[in-house]
Amino acid sequence: MVRECLVALAVACAVVAACGETARVEWARPQTIAFASGSDCRTAPHRVAITVRRLVVGRGSWRVDATIVNRTGTPVAVGRPHHRDRVRFGLVVLGSPSRSEVEARADRQALYTGPVAERVVPPLPRALAAGERWSGWFSAPGRLPRAAWVRVVFGRFTIPGRVPPGLAPSFSCVSDAARRV
C-alpha cells in the first residue's frame, strides 16, 4: 500500500511537473516498448477487442499505437463526459504488474490517475458501429517515472441504445499486459 501511494505520488509529480523539487524522481529513458497485448475489456460474450502494439516513451512525451474493434453487435460510443471530442485513453502507472492492483484501482474508481491522451490520430468517430475498427495512435506530453509498471487504459465506452445482456452500459478497458518503463 505504501509503495502504491509513493508510485501514485511520483506519477502525480511527473504529470503535473510543477510539484516542487523533482530531482528525486528518475525519469524513464526514451524507448520503444513492444506490447503485443490486448484486452477483451472483460465484456464477454460481447467484446470490444483492443490490441496495443507499442508504447513509445520520449524525453517529454509518450505515444501508444493501438487498434480497437467493436464486436459487441451494437454501436459503442467513445468519449469523455463533459469533454466534447475527447477520450480518456491514457496510461495507468503502477507499482507492480499485478492484475489485483488494477482491480483495486478500478474498485476505487482510480484508473485515471496517470496521463491522459491529448491527441488521437486519426480521430475516433463518436461511436464505433458494430464490426467497425479504429487503428492509430494517441499521445500526450509528459514524462514517466523510471522502473514503474505501465498499462494502457481506454475509455470511456458507452452503449447509446439498448444494452445487450451481459454488457455494461458504460465501461473502460485496461491492457492485459503491464510493461516496465
N, C-alpha and C positions, 0 to 999 in steps of 0.2 A: 504494500500500500504506500509506504514512504517512497520507494523507488518510482512508483507510478506518479505520485504527486510531483517529485523532482523532475521527471521527464515532462510532465504537463507544464510545469513552470518554465523549463528550458524552451519548450515549444512556444509558449506564450511570448517569451522574450524574443525568440527568433522571428516570429511572425510580426510582432509589433515593432521590433528593432529600436525601441525607444525606452526601454525599461531600465535605464541607468547603465551601470557598468556591465558590458558583455564580454569582457576579457576572459571570464571563466568558462564561457561557452565555447566549445570547439566545434567548428562547422564542418559538415561533410564536404569532402573534396569533390570537384566536378567529376562526374562519372555517368555511364550509361548502364543501367541495371536491367537485364532481361527478366521479365516476369513470367512469360509463357504460362499465365494463370488466368483463371476466370472466376465466375460466380454464377450460380443459378438464382441468386437473390433469395434463396430459401423460399421460393414461391411455387414449388412443385404442387400439383401436376402441371400447372401453367407456369411458363418461365419467361423471365426477361434474362436472356443469356448475355453475360458480359465476358469479354476477353481483354485482358490487359497485356499488351505486347512488351512495353518497356517504360521505364521511368528514366528521364534524362535530368540529372542534377547539374545545374550550372553554378557559377560563382555567386550569382544573386537571383536565381530563378530556378524553376522546375517545370517539367512538361511530362505529361502522360499520353502515350499512344494507346488507343483502345477501340473496341468495337462493341456495339450494343445491338442485339436482335430481339425484337418483340415477338415472342412465341406464345403469348397469352391467349390469342384468339379474339382479343378485343383491343381497341385503341388504348394507349397508355400515354398520359400527359407527362411531360418532363418540365419541371420548373421549380421556382422558389417562391413561396408565398410572399407577397408584398415587394418582390423584386422582379418586375417585368423583364422578360427576355434574359433572365439569369438562371443558372443552375447551381446546385450545391454539389458539384463534383470537386473533389479535392483529395487531400491526404489526411490520414489519421496517424499521428506519431505515437508509438507505444514503447513501453519498457521491455516488452518481450514479444516473441512470435505467437504466443498462446492465444488460441481462439477464445478462451474463457475471459481474457482481458477485453476483447472486442465485445463479447456478450454483456459483460458488466457495464461497459460504457454505453451500450445500446439501452440497457435497462435503465440507466440514469439519464438517458437522452443526451449523452455527451460524446457522440461520434464526431461532431463537427467542432472539435477543439483545435484542429490543425488548419493549415492554409486552404483556402477555397479558390478555385479557378476564377480568373478574371477574363480569360479569353478562351473561346471554344471555336475550333476550325475543323470542318465547316460548321456553321451554326446549326444547332439542333432544331428540328421542327418543334412546334408547340406540343405536338403529340406524335408518337410513332404508331402508325397504323399496324394492325395485325400482320405479322410477317415482315414488317419494314425493318431495315438495317441502317444504322449510322456508324460510320467509321471515320476517325480523325484523331485530333489531339486537343488537349486542354492544358492551360498553363497559368502561372502566376509568378510575380516577383516574390522573393523571399528565400531565406536560407534554411537549411535543415540541420539539426544538431547531429554531429558525428556519432556513429555507433548506435543510433536509435533504430528501432524497427518501424517500418512504414507499410501501411496497407492503403489501397485506393478505395475511396468512398464515392458512390454515385447516388444522386438523389435530386430531388425528391420525385418519385414516380407516383402518380395518382391515376385511378380509373375514373374517367369522366362520366361514364354512364353506369349501367347496371353492372355490379361487381360479380364476376363468375364465382361459383362456390370454390372454396379453397384458396382464394386470392384476397389479400388485404386491400382495403380501399386506398391506402397510401403506404409507401414503404421506401426504404433506402437500401442500397446494396453495398457490400464490402467485399473486396477481393479475398478469395480463399487463402491466398499466399501472402506472407509478410516477407519483406526483404530488408536487410540491414544496410544502412547508408553510411 
